Amino acid sequence: MTNLFSRIKQTLSADFHEVLDKKEQKNPIAMLNQYLRDCEKEVEKVRKLVERQNLLKEEFVKEYHEASSLAEKRSSQAVIAEKAGETELATFAKREHQQYEERANQLKLSLEKVSEDLTNLEQKYEEMKHRLKDMYIKRMELMGRENVARATHRMNQVVDANKAEHSYTKFNEMESYLDRLEHQVNSAYHHNTIDARIAQLEKEITQPEEKTHSLSQ
């Protein structure tokens, strides 16, 4: 039991903040996840020990009540045997009464010790669960900080002076290309419109001349 409490104390006193600050660790979230998994295993072990201790306490309670009941029974039987003149039977009943009474007293002491250990285990178990919950919350906080750091890094890349200038240059090049393309399209449209208009005028001029020529013949 002493070794168990020592392990619990070590688990509870572990400073995971210091662990996270190790310079060689590049991913504090991954490290914290591993630390949490280890703590979860320890908490589960303690939970099983608490259950076993509780079952053991129930067995002690059962044995204590049984021994106490038999001690009272043998005491009553000894009185009855004495009244009936059964000396040998009365002696046997008294001896049985003493044995059961001693057993009940021993079981009572053991039950008190088991109950005390169970209380300590339950308290440590609750303390470990609270610590584990605190670490879950700490992980959430670190994940939030990690998200902000990554987002800030990406935003800094976008607004970086050199990279921004490069982006603006690319934008200006694209804008110039679109302007040239638009000019070419407009010029082609304008050219096609002029050609079509001249052709129409040519047709209109030619038709009256052809009619005049026909009449003169």
RODO-2510 file (C-alpha; in nm, 4 decimals, decimal comma):
residues 217
     n   res          X          Y          Z
     1     m     0,0000     0,0000     0,0000
     2     t     0,2940     0,2327     0,0754
     3     n     0,4367     0,1728    -0,2714
     4     l     0,0965     0,2450    -0,4228
     5     f     0,0680     0,5785    -0,2433
     6     s     0,4233     0,6632    -0,3492
     7     r     0,3336     0,6053    -0,7133
     8     i     0,0185     0,8121    -0,6770
     9     k     0,2163     1,0928    -0,5159
    10     q     0,4717     1,0882    -0,7967
    11     t     0,1954     1,1019    -1,0570
    12     l     0,0213     1,3900    -0,8856
    13     s     0,3389     1,5882    -0,8221
    14     a     0,4711     1,5549    -1,1782
    15     d     0,5124     1,9026    -1,3206
    16     f     0,3970     1,8626    -1,6789
    17     h     0,4549     2,2354    -1,7393
    18     e     0,8250     2,1716    -1,6984
    19     v     0,7996     1,8689    -1,9232
    20     l     0,6358     2,0757    -2,1949
    21     d     0,9106     2,3376    -2,1787
    22     k     1,1855     2,0978    -2,2844
    23     k     1,3712     2,2604    -2,5712
    24     e     1,4212     1,9402    -2,7633
    25     q     1,0466     1,8788    -2,7836
    26     k     0,9051     2,0352    -3,0988
    27     n     0,5422     1,9308    -3,0494
    28     p     0,4106     2,0069    -2,6977
    29     i     0,0606     1,8860    -2,7891
    30     a     0,1888     1,5413    -2,8846
    31     m     0,3947     1,5258    -2,5657
    32     l     0,1003     1,6294    -2,3533
    33     n    -0,1172     1,3663    -2,5237
    34     q     0,1378     1,0979    -2,4315
    35     y     0,1547     1,2293    -2,0754
    36     l    -0,2246     1,2203    -2,0545
    37     r    -0,2345     0,8630    -2,1813
    38     d     0,0136     0,7588    -1,9120
    39     c    -0,1915     0,9352    -1,6437
    40     e    -0,5122     0,7770    -1,7719
    41     k    -0,3522     0,4344    -1,7294
    42     e    -0,2532     0,5165    -1,3713
    43     v    -0,5999     0,6491    -1,2936
    44     e    -0,7536     0,3305    -1,4348
    45     k    -0,5233     0,1175    -1,2202
    46     v    -0,6240     0,3111    -0,9093
    47     r    -0,9915     0,2786    -1,0038
    48     k    -0,9570    -0,0999    -1,0146
    49     l    -0,7744    -0,1001    -0,6807
    50     v    -1,0537     0,1075    -0,5276
    51     e    -1,3077    -0,1445    -0,6524
    52     r    -1,1053    -0,4351    -0,5144
    53     q    -1,0617    -0,2584    -0,1807
    54     n    -1,4360    -0,1962    -0,1627
    55     l    -1,5092    -0,5637    -0,2331
    56     l    -1,2549    -0,6603     0,0317
    57     k    -1,4256    -0,4314     0,2808
    58     e    -1,7596    -0,5972     0,2067
    59     e    -1,6030    -0,9396     0,2718
    60     f    -1,4632    -0,8193     0,6059
    61     v    -1,8046    -0,6787     0,7004
    62     k    -1,9656    -1,0136     0,6148
    63     e    -1,7086    -1,2135     0,8134
    64     y    -1,7296    -0,9751     1,1109
    65     h    -2,1091    -0,9999     1,1335
    66     e    -2,0931    -1,3761     1,0989
    67     a    -1,8314    -1,4121     1,3763
    68     s    -2,0221    -1,1728     1,6048
    69     s    -2,3478    -1,3605     1,5464
    70     l    -2,1876    -1,6989     1,6201
    71     a    -2,0200    -1,5582     1,9344
    72     e    -2,3596    -1,4438     2,0651
    73     k    -2,5149    -1,7756     1,9682
    74     r    -2,2511    -1,9814     2,1509
    75     s    -2,2821    -1,7563     2,4567
    76     s    -2,6572    -1,8211     2,4731
    77     q    -2,6028    -2,1939     2,4160
    78     a    -2,3511    -2,2089     2,7025
    79     v    -2,6068    -2,0563     2,9405
    80     i    -2,8715    -2,3066     2,8308
    81     a    -2,6264    -2,6011     2,8670
    82     e    -2,5311    -2,4914     3,2206
    83     k    -2,8954    -2,4651     3,3218
    84     a    -2,9541    -2,8117     3,1831
    85     g    -2,6593    -2,9522     3,3766
    86     e    -2,4655    -3,0323     3,0594
    87     t    -2,1261    -2,9264     3,1894
    88     e    -1,9204    -3,0669     2,9001
    89     l    -2,1500    -2,9092     2,6383
    90     a    -2,1477    -2,5810     2,8264
    91     t    -1,7665    -2,5843     2,8347
    92     f    -1,7541    -2,6494     2,4588
    93     a    -2,0002    -2,3676     2,3901
    94     k    -1,7982    -2,1260     2,6075
    95     r    -1,4789    -2,2202     2,4251
    96     e    -1,6500    -2,1653     2,0900
    97     h    -1,7884    -1,8338     2,2138
    98     q    -1,4400    -1,7162     2,3077
    99     q    -1,2941    -1,8173     1,9716
   100     y    -1,5694    -1,6432     1,7745
   101     e    -1,5440    -1,3375     1,9946
   102     e    -1,1672    -1,3138     1,9407
   103     r    -1,2208    -1,3602     1,5687
   104     a    -1,4855    -1,0861     1,5652
   105     n    -1,2516    -0,8481     1,7495
   106     q    -0,9696    -0,9197     1,5040
   107     l    -1,2034    -0,8771     1,2097
   108     k    -1,3236    -0,5477     1,3545
   109     l    -0,9654    -0,4156     1,3655
   110     s    -0,9010    -0,5387     1,0120
   111     l    -1,2254    -0,3821     0,8935
   112     e    -1,1272    -0,0475     1,0426
   113     k    -0,7888    -0,0636     0,8656
   114     v    -0,9434    -0,1663     0,5340
   115     s    -1,2020     0,1110     0,5626
   116     e    -0,9318     0,3671     0,6355
   117     d    -0,7258     0,2502     0,3362
   118     l    -1,0352     0,2610     0,1173
   119     t    -1,1051     0,6195     0,2209
   120     n    -0,7477     0,7200     0,1374
   121     l    -0,7648     0,5443    -0,1964
   122     e    -1,0944     0,7114    -0,2833
   123     q    -0,9545     1,0529    -0,1947
   124     k    -0,6427     0,9978    -0,4044
   125     y    -0,8532     0,8636    -0,6879
   126     e    -1,0714     1,1754    -0,6861
   127     e    -0,7606     1,3931    -0,6685
   128     m    -0,6117     1,2142    -0,9692
   129     k    -0,9343     1,2561    -1,1651
   130     h    -0,9364     1,6286    -1,0920
   131     r    -0,5736     1,6578    -1,1991
   132     l    -0,6481     1,4648    -1,5162
   133     k    -0,9416     1,6932    -1,5897
   134     d    -0,7175     1,9972    -1,5379
   135     m    -0,4737     1,8552    -1,7896
   136     y    -0,7535     1,7974    -2,0416
   137     i    -0,8399     2,1663    -2,0073
   138     k    -0,4717     2,2582    -2,0368
   139     r    -0,4522     2,0586    -2,3585
   140     m    -0,7490     2,2517    -2,4961
   141     e    -0,5749     2,5774    -2,4053
   142     l    -0,2527     2,4659    -2,5746
   143     m    -0,4433     2,3566    -2,8851
   144     g    -0,6024     2,7011    -2,8979
   145     r    -0,2626     2,8678    -2,8648
   146     e    -0,1240     2,6388    -3,1334
   147     n    -0,4067     2,7304    -3,3712
   148     v    -0,3485     3,1011    -3,3108
   149     a     0,0261     3,0594    -3,3642
   150     r    -0,0244     2,8767    -3,6926
   151     a    -0,2831     3,1264    -3,8145
   152     t    -0,0574     3,4170    -3,7161
   153     h     0,2357     3,2581    -3,8973
   154     r     0,0312     3,2189    -4,2150
   155     m    -0,1001     3,5748    -4,1923
   156     n     0,2523     3,7043    -4,1390
   157     q     0,3578     3,5245    -4,4542
   158     v     0,0823     3,7008    -4,6468
   159     v     0,1549     4,0486    -4,5118
   160     d     0,5353     4,0122    -4,5171
   161     a     0,6811     4,3131    -4,7024
   162     n     0,8926     4,1172    -4,9514
   163     k     0,6256     3,8590    -5,0185
   164     a     0,3593     4,1262    -5,0381
   165     e     0,5672     4,3167    -5,2948
   166     h     0,6061     3,9978    -5,4942
   167     s     0,2311     3,9426    -5,4795
   168     y     0,1625     4,2992    -5,5894
   169     t     0,4052     4,2566    -5,8814
   170     k     0,2236     3,9438    -5,9890
   171     f    -0,1055     4,1265    -5,9576
   172     n     0,0188     4,4175    -6,1672
   173     e     0,1500     4,1801    -6,4323
   174     m    -0,1856     4,0076    -6,4464
   175     e    -0,3670     4,3406    -6,4653
   176     s    -0,1443     4,4558    -6,7532
   177     y    -0,2054     4,1297    -6,9345
   178     l    -0,5806     4,1717    -6,8977
   179     d    -0,5584     4,5308    -7,0219
   180     r    -0,3686     4,4190    -7,3332
   181     l    -0,6146     4,1396    -7,3939
   182     e    -0,9067     4,3769    -7,3582
   183     h    -0,7446     4,6229    -7,6010
   184     q    -0,6898     4,3453    -7,8546
   185     v    -1,0500     4,2319    -7,8281
   186     n    -1,1807     4,5883    -7,8624
   187     s    -0,9507     4,6581    -8,1573
   188     a    -1,0584     4,3398    -8,3334
   189     y    -1,4222     4,4238    -8,2735
   190     h    -1,3730     4,7813    -8,3943
   191     h    -1,1834     4,6617    -8,7033
   192     n    -1,4512     4,4080    -8,7880
   193     t    -1,7188     4,6737    -8,7408
   194     i    -1,5444     4,9173    -8,9808
   195     d    -1,4950     4,6471    -9,2433
   196     a    -1,8585     4,5516    -9,2232
   197     r    -1,9715     4,9151    -9,2481
   198     i    -1,7487     4,9933    -9,5499
   199     a    -1,8678     4,6794    -9,7236
   200     q    -2,2258     4,7867    -9,6684
   201     l    -2,1539     5,1371    -9,8036
   202     e    -1,9783     4,9881   -10,1020
   203     k    -2,2815     4,7765   -10,1731
   204     e    -2,5149     5,0718   -10,1433
   205     i    -2,3043     5,2830   -10,3844
   206     t    -2,2651     5,0057   -10,6370
   207     q    -2,6336     4,9238   -10,6648
   208     p    -2,7490     5,2713   -10,8000
   209     e    -2,4650     5,2693   -11,0564
   210     e    -2,5706     4,9293   -11,1795
   211     k    -2,9314     5,0463   -11,2155
   212     t    -2,8205     5,3566   -11,4120
   213     h    -2,6058     5,1535   -11,6418
   214     s    -2,8933     4,9152   -11,7130
   215     l    -3,1288     5,2011   -11,8067
   216     s    -2,8781     5,3612   -12,0398
   217     q    -2,8567     5,0404   -12,2398
***
